[in-house]
Amino acid sequence: MKIEKKIVDYKIDQPREEVPAEVKVADLATSSDGKVVHMHEKLDRPEMLRGSTYKVKTPVDDHAMYVTINDVVLNEGTEYESQRPFEIFVNSKNLDHYQWIVALTRIMSAVFRKGGDVAFIVEELKAVFDPRGGYWQPGGKYMPSIIAELGHIVEKHLQYIGMLPKDTLDENQRKLIEQKRQEYEESKRQQDAFAKSEYPEGSKMCGKCSTVAVIMLDGCMTCLACGDSKCS
């Protein structure tokens, strides 16, 4: 073939490496759903990415942190369309966290761009404990560190875009929880019924009639239920 135009660039086409026949699917890297994970080639950053921002307000810091995760859309407009995390940013007014925030988000963004099964990063972040102790979130959930909460945010985002299954309870678990809830509410109703009393707050138990109705009356401990008095 004769080339009439000027050559401005070239690339040597090399044969693709094939997986040996003796290698089984189980030996390859697999995701949580059992599918084989194939690493795609490097993807350049598009001009526009879809982003989600999560607000994090912890009791150990006066300033809130805003976590933004940008996603790239693959195979847009086709039946194979999917979202993948591409980069992550954390913004905060607290400059004490600046260095580790920049380092951590750059590493996480590099992992996202690498492709494949990136869900492992969730468990790695959630396993980080603060030696000074963690804190309780509103609602009663314990968070061992700020990094662990960042892991929960990434997990929530991966569930939102469909990369991780959402946490759901099976039918037996739901029935057990509902049963325990009803038992607890019933016990609280019984306690509340006994707690209501027509006698003044702070009354003591009467040794004669076993009623919490003993008060100090005219300088003498007197039961308002049976009239027993230490002075009589």
C-alpha positions in Angstrom: 0.0 0.0 0.0 1.4 3.3 -1.0 0.9 6.2 1.5 0.3 9.5 -0.3 0.0 11.7 2.7 2.6 12.8 5.2 3.0 10.5 8.2 2.5 12.5 11.4 2.1 9.7 14.0 2.3 5.9 14.3 1.6 3.1 16.7 2.9 -0.5 16.7 0.0 -2.9 16.9 0.8 -5.7 19.3 -1.2 -8.9 19.8 -3.4 -9.1 22.8 -2.4 -11.3 25.7 -4.9 -14.2 26.0 -5.8 -15.9 29.2 -4.4 -19.5 29.2 -6.9 -22.2 28.8 -5.9 -23.8 32.2 -6.7 -20.7 34.1 -10.2 -21.0 35.7 -12.6 -18.2 36.3 -12.3 -18.7 40.0 -8.6 -17.8 39.8 -9.4 -14.3 38.3 -10.4 -11.3 40.3 -14.1 -11.3 40.9 -16.6 -8.7 42.3 -19.1 -9.3 45.1 -21.7 -10.6 42.6 -19.3 -13.2 41.3 -18.6 -11.6 37.9 -15.1 -11.4 36.6 -13.6 -7.9 36.9 -11.8 -6.7 33.8 -9.6 -3.6 34.2 -10.4 -1.1 31.5 -7.8 1.1 29.9 -7.1 4.6 31.2 -10.0 6.9 30.8 -9.4 10.6 30.3 -11.5 13.0 32.5 -14.6 14.2 30.6 -15.5 17.9 30.6 -18.5 17.2 32.8 -19.1 14.6 35.5 -22.1 13.8 37.7 -21.5 14.7 41.3 -23.1 14.1 44.7 -22.2 16.0 47.8 -22.6 14.7 51.4 -22.5 16.9 54.5 -20.6 15.4 57.5 -21.0 17.1 60.9 -19.2 15.4 63.7 -19.3 16.2 67.4 -15.5 16.2 67.5 -15.2 19.2 65.1 -16.8 22.6 65.1 -16.8 22.7 61.3 -18.7 20.5 58.9 -17.0 18.6 56.1 -18.5 18.3 52.6 -17.7 15.2 50.7 -18.2 15.4 46.9 -17.9 12.2 44.7 -18.0 12.7 40.9 -19.1 9.8 38.7 -18.3 9.1 35.1 -21.1 7.6 32.9 -20.0 4.7 30.8 -21.8 3.5 27.7 -24.2 6.5 28.0 -27.5 6.0 26.1 -27.2 2.3 25.7 -28.6 -0.7 27.7 -25.1 -1.1 29.3 -25.1 2.4 30.7 -23.5 2.5 34.2 -22.0 5.0 36.7 -18.6 4.6 38.2 -16.9 6.8 40.8 -14.1 8.9 39.2 -12.9 11.3 41.8 -13.5 12.5 45.4 -13.1 15.8 47.1 -13.4 16.8 50.8 -13.9 20.5 51.7 -13.6 21.8 55.3 -12.8 25.1 57.0 -10.7 23.2 59.5 -7.1 23.5 58.2 -5.9 20.9 60.8 -7.2 18.2 58.5 -5.9 19.7 55.2 -2.8 17.5 54.7 -4.4 14.1 55.3 -7.5 15.1 53.4 -5.5 16.0 50.3 -3.4 12.9 50.5 -6.4 10.5 51.1 -8.6 12.0 48.4 -5.8 11.8 45.8 -5.2 8.2 46.6 -8.9 7.3 46.6 -9.4 9.2 43.2 -6.5 7.2 41.8 -8.1 4.0 42.9 -11.4 5.0 41.3 -9.8 5.9 38.0 -8.0 2.5 38.0 -11.3 0.8 37.6 -12.2 -2.8 38.5 -13.8 -3.7 41.8 -13.2 -0.6 44.0 -15.6 -1.6 46.7 -12.8 -2.9 48.9 -11.9 0.7 49.8 -15.1 0.9 51.9 -14.0 -1.8 54.3 -10.5 -0.4 54.5 -11.8 3.0 55.6 -14.4 1.7 58.0 -11.7 -0.3 59.8 -9.8 2.8 60.9 -10.1 3.7 64.6 -9.2 6.9 66.3 -6.9 6.3 69.3 -8.6 9.1 71.1 -12.0 7.4 70.8 -14.9 7.7 68.4 -18.2 9.4 68.7 -22.0 8.7 68.4 -24.0 9.9 65.4 -27.5 11.2 65.8 -29.7 8.1 66.0 -27.3 6.1 68.1 -24.8 4.7 65.6 -21.2 4.6 66.8 -18.5 5.9 64.5 -14.9 4.9 65.4 -13.3 7.7 63.5 -13.8 10.5 60.9 -12.1 8.2 58.3 -14.6 5.4 59.1 -17.5 7.9 58.5 -15.9 8.7 55.2 -16.0 5.0 54.4 -19.7 4.9 55.2 -20.3 7.8 52.9 -18.4 6.1 50.0 -20.5 2.9 50.8 -23.7 4.9 50.7 -22.7 6.4 47.4 -21.7 3.1 45.8 -25.1 1.7 46.8 -26.8 4.8 45.3 -25.2 4.3 41.9 -25.8 0.5 42.0 -22.2 -0.8 42.5 -23.1 -2.2 45.9 -26.3 -3.9 47.0 -28.3 -1.9 49.6 -28.5 -3.3 53.1 -31.8 -5.1 53.4 -33.2 -7.5 56.0 -34.8 -10.8 55.1 -38.3 -11.7 56.2 -37.3 -13.6 59.3 -35.1 -10.7 60.5 -37.9 -8.2 60.0 -40.3 -10.3 61.9 -37.8 -10.8 64.8 -37.1 -7.0 65.0 -40.8 -6.2 64.9 -41.5 -8.7 67.7 -38.7 -7.3 69.9 -39.9 -3.8 69.3 -43.5 -4.7 70.3 -42.1 -6.4 73.5 -40.1 -3.4 74.4 -43.0 -0.9 73.8 -45.3 -3.1 75.9 -42.8 -3.2 78.8 -42.5 0.6 78.6 -46.2 1.0 78.7 -46.3 -1.2 81.9 -43.6 0.9 83.5 -45.4 4.1 82.6 -48.6 2.8 84.1 -46.9 2.0 87.4 -44.9 5.3 87.3 -48.1 7.4 87.3 -49.2 8.2 90.8 -51.7 10.4 92.5 -49.3 11.1 95.3 -46.7 13.8 95.4 -43.4 13.3 93.6 -40.6 12.1 95.9 -43.0 10.1 98.1 -41.5 7.1 99.9 -42.7 3.5 100.3 -45.1 2.9 103.2 -44.1 -0.1 105.4 -47.7 -0.8 106.3 -49.6 -0.6 102.9 -46.7 -0.8 100.5 -47.8 2.3 98.7 -45.4 5.0 97.6 -47.3 7.7 99.5 -45.2 8.6 102.6 -44.4 12.3 102.9 -43.2 14.7 105.6 -46.4 16.2 107.1 -46.3 18.6 110.0 -42.8 17.3 110.9 -43.8 13.7 110.8 -43.6 11.0 108.1 -47.2 10.2 107.2 -48.7 7.9 104.6 -51.4 9.6 102.5 -52.8 6.2 101.4 -53.5 4.5 104.7 -52.9 7.3 107.2 -50.1 5.5 109.0 -47.8 8.0 110.9 -44.7 7.7 112.9 -46.1 10.2 115.4 -49.3 8.4 116.1 
